[in-house]
Amino acid sequence: MRDHPTATVRTRVRVPLRFGDGYSVDAELVTFHGLDDEKEHLAVVLGEPGPDPLVRLHSECLTGDVFGSARCDCGPQLREAVEQIADRGGVLLYLRQEGRGIGLYNKLDAYALQDQGLDTYAANAALGLPEDDRDYTAAAQMLRALGIDSLDLLSNNPDKAEQLRELGITVSHRVPTGVFTTAHNVRYLRAKVLQTQHTLPLTELTDITELSGLSAG
């Protein structure tokens, strides 16, 4: 188990959330002192969390979450996660890890390389950047500060579960998210399956790639 310092709750505030499709829910937003990376991560507490609450680690994506970019599935995953967690009771950790940790400008530079045919991971490598630079130490700190040391993880990404377990958090089950494909993001989703073993239906993504007339990259 990896050691990490203790974080504490800084502020709790009730905020009504409203989404573009009309879905609404009341949430408690929680901020923290003492996070390892000193970033302003946020916990969104939804419903009534019980034993093994449903938890999602959602990395910030300005283009997808705010502007509705079709080049990724981040916005639809965020929307889905909020409703699923609210129905069951749990927490969404909104982590300031734009572009899998490389930052907004570097992510857009990587987009430009993807337009030349590279997949999302190869584009990062071409820029001299890690394929995925995310560390979930702060996420584990936030969970412990909220009194959560055992959970069901809403994610298709095995690395998130592995890192949490290494940090002493029990991941009882990994719950898959939906598959949100567009003609613009199918190469991105397929790369996640092939490069980092995300649990997405590869056959479905291949079929969509062929129908879209896009390279699988």
C-alpha positions as CSV (number, residue, x, y, z in Angstrom):
1,M,0.0,0.0,0.0
2,R,1.3,3.4,-0.9
3,D,1.6,5.9,1.9
4,H,0.0,9.3,1.6
5,P,-0.7,12.2,4.0
6,T,-4.1,12.8,5.5
7,A,-6.4,15.4,3.9
8,T,-9.3,17.1,5.6
9,V,-12.6,18.6,4.5
10,R,-12.4,22.4,4.0
11,T,-15.9,23.4,2.9
12,R,-19.3,21.7,2.2
13,V,-22.0,23.5,0.3
14,R,-25.3,22.5,-1.3
15,V,-25.6,23.2,-5.0
16,P,-28.5,22.4,-7.3
17,L,-27.1,20.9,-10.5
18,R,-28.9,21.4,-13.9
19,F,-28.0,19.7,-17.2
20,G,-28.7,20.6,-20.7
21,D,-31.2,17.8,-21.2
22,G,-33.3,18.9,-18.3
23,Y,-32.0,16.5,-15.7
24,S,-31.5,18.1,-12.3
25,V,-30.4,17.0,-8.9
26,D,-29.2,18.6,-5.6
27,A,-25.6,17.8,-4.7
28,E,-23.2,18.6,-1.9
29,L,-19.9,20.0,-3.2
30,V,-16.9,19.4,-0.9
31,T,-13.4,21.0,-1.0
32,F,-10.3,19.8,0.9
33,H,-7.2,20.9,2.7
34,G,-3.9,19.0,2.4
35,L,-4.3,17.3,-1.0
36,D,-1.0,15.8,-2.1
37,D,-0.8,17.6,-5.5
38,E,-2.2,20.9,-4.1
39,K,-4.8,21.1,-6.9
40,E,-8.4,22.2,-6.4
41,H,-10.2,18.9,-6.8
42,L,-13.9,18.7,-5.9
43,A,-16.1,15.9,-4.5
44,V,-19.7,15.9,-5.6
45,V,-21.8,14.0,-3.0
46,L,-25.0,12.7,-4.5
47,G,-27.9,10.8,-2.8
48,E,-27.3,9.0,0.4
49,P,-24.0,7.1,0.3
50,G,-24.1,3.9,2.2
51,P,-21.6,1.0,2.5
52,D,-19.6,0.5,-0.7
53,P,-21.0,3.7,-2.3
54,L,-20.9,4.2,-6.1
55,V,-17.9,6.4,-6.9
56,R,-16.5,7.8,-10.1
57,L,-13.2,9.5,-10.6
58,H,-13.9,11.9,-13.4
59,S,-11.0,13.8,-14.9
60,E,-11.7,17.4,-15.9
61,C,-12.4,17.8,-19.6
62,L,-13.1,21.4,-20.5
63,T,-13.8,20.6,-24.2
64,G,-16.1,17.7,-23.4
65,D,-17.7,18.6,-20.1
66,V,-18.3,22.3,-20.9
67,F,-18.3,22.8,-24.6
68,G,-19.9,19.4,-25.5
69,S,-17.0,18.3,-27.8
70,A,-17.8,15.1,-29.8
71,R,-14.1,14.1,-29.9
72,C,-14.3,12.4,-26.6
73,D,-17.0,10.7,-24.4
74,C,-16.3,12.8,-21.3
75,G,-19.4,15.0,-21.2
76,P,-21.9,12.1,-21.6
77,Q,-19.9,10.0,-19.0
78,L,-20.2,12.9,-16.6
79,R,-23.9,13.2,-17.2
80,E,-24.5,9.5,-16.8
81,A,-22.4,9.2,-13.7
82,V,-24.2,12.0,-11.9
83,E,-27.6,10.3,-12.4
84,Q,-26.4,6.8,-11.6
85,I,-24.6,7.9,-8.4
86,A,-27.6,10.1,-7.3
87,D,-29.9,7.1,-7.7
88,R,-27.8,4.8,-5.6
89,G,-25.9,7.2,-3.4
90,G,-22.2,8.0,-3.7
91,V,-19.6,10.4,-4.8
92,L,-18.2,11.8,-8.0
93,L,-14.7,13.1,-7.6
94,Y,-14.1,15.9,-10.2
95,L,-10.3,15.8,-10.6
96,R,-8.3,18.6,-12.2
97,Q,-6.5,16.3,-14.6
98,E,-7.2,17.8,-18.0
99,G,-6.0,15.7,-20.9
100,R,-5.2,12.7,-18.8
101,G,-2.9,15.0,-16.8
102,I,-1.0,16.8,-19.5
103,G,-3.1,20.0,-19.4
104,L,-5.4,21.8,-21.8
105,Y,-2.9,23.3,-24.2
106,N,-1.0,20.1,-24.6
107,K,-4.3,18.2,-25.1
108,L,-5.2,20.6,-28.0
109,D,-1.7,20.1,-29.5
110,A,-2.3,16.4,-29.3
111,Y,-5.6,16.9,-31.1
112,A,-3.8,18.5,-34.0
113,L,-1.5,15.5,-34.3
114,Q,-4.6,13.2,-34.1
115,D,-5.9,15.1,-37.1
116,Q,-2.8,13.9,-38.9
117,G,-3.6,10.3,-38.2
118,L,-2.0,9.6,-34.8
119,D,-4.2,8.0,-32.0
120,T,-4.5,9.8,-28.7
121,Y,-1.6,7.9,-27.0
122,A,0.7,8.2,-30.0
123,A,0.0,11.9,-30.2
124,N,1.0,12.3,-26.5
125,A,4.2,10.4,-27.2
126,A,5.0,12.5,-30.2
127,L,4.9,15.6,-28.0
128,G,7.3,13.9,-25.5
129,L,4.5,13.5,-23.0
130,P,3.2,10.5,-21.0
131,E,0.3,8.5,-22.4
132,D,-1.5,9.0,-19.1
133,D,0.0,11.2,-16.4
134,R,-2.7,10.8,-13.8
135,D,-2.0,9.9,-10.2
136,Y,-4.9,9.2,-7.9
137,T,-3.3,9.8,-4.6
138,A,-5.4,12.9,-4.1
139,A,-8.5,10.9,-4.9
140,A,-7.7,8.4,-2.2
141,Q,-7.1,11.3,0.2
142,M,-10.5,12.8,-0.6
143,L,-12.3,9.5,-0.2
144,R,-10.7,8.9,3.3
145,A,-11.6,12.5,4.3
146,L,-15.2,11.6,3.4
147,G,-15.0,8.4,5.5
148,I,-14.9,6.1,2.4
149,D,-12.4,3.3,2.3
150,S,-14.5,0.7,0.4
151,L,-16.5,1.4,-2.8
152,D,-17.9,0.3,-6.1
153,L,-16.0,2.1,-8.9
154,L,-17.9,3.5,-11.9
155,S,-15.3,3.2,-14.6
156,N,-14.1,1.3,-17.7
157,N,-10.4,2.0,-16.8
158,P,-8.6,-0.8,-14.9
159,D,-5.8,1.6,-13.9
160,K,-8.1,3.6,-11.7
161,A,-9.1,0.5,-9.7
162,E,-5.5,-0.7,-9.5
163,Q,-4.2,2.7,-8.2
164,L,-6.9,3.0,-5.6
165,R,-6.2,-0.5,-4.3
166,E,-2.5,0.4,-4.1
167,L,-3.5,3.4,-2.0
168,G,-5.4,1.3,0.4
169,I,-9.0,1.8,-0.9
170,T,-11.0,-1.4,-1.4
171,V,-12.7,-1.5,-4.8
172,S,-15.4,-4.2,-4.3
173,H,-16.7,-4.0,-7.9
174,R,-15.9,-2.1,-11.0
175,V,-19.2,-0.9,-12.7
176,P,-18.9,-0.2,-16.4
177,T,-20.0,3.1,-17.9
178,G,-22.1,3.4,-21.0
179,V,-20.5,3.5,-24.5
180,F,-21.0,7.0,-26.0
181,T,-19.8,6.8,-29.6
182,T,-19.8,9.4,-32.3
183,A,-18.2,9.6,-35.8
184,H,-15.6,11.9,-34.1
185,N,-14.6,9.8,-31.1
186,V,-14.6,6.2,-32.2
187,R,-10.9,6.2,-32.9
188,Y,-10.3,7.6,-29.5
189,L,-12.4,5.0,-27.8
190,R,-10.9,2.2,-29.8
191,A,-7.4,3.4,-28.8
192,K,-8.4,3.2,-25.1
193,V,-9.4,-0.4,-25.6
194,L,-6.2,-1.4,-27.4
195,Q,-3.7,0.7,-25.5
196,T,-5.0,0.8,-21.9
197,Q,-7.4,-2.1,-21.8
198,H,-10.6,-0.1,-21.1
199,T,-13.6,-2.4,-20.9
200,L,-15.4,-1.3,-24.0
201,P,-17.0,-3.6,-26.7
202,L,-14.2,-3.6,-29.3
203,T,-16.4,-5.3,-31.9
204,E,-19.0,-2.5,-31.7
205,L,-16.3,0.1,-32.0
206,T,-14.9,-1.6,-35.0
207,D,-18.3,-1.8,-36.7
208,I,-18.9,1.9,-36.1
209,T,-15.4,2.7,-37.4
210,E,-16.1,0.9,-40.6
211,L,-19.5,2.6,-41.0
212,S,-18.0,6.0,-40.4
213,G,-15.3,5.5,-43.0
214,L,-12.6,6.3,-40.4
215,S,-9.3,4.7,-39.8
216,A,-9.1,2.6,-36.6
217,G,-5.7,4.2,-35.9
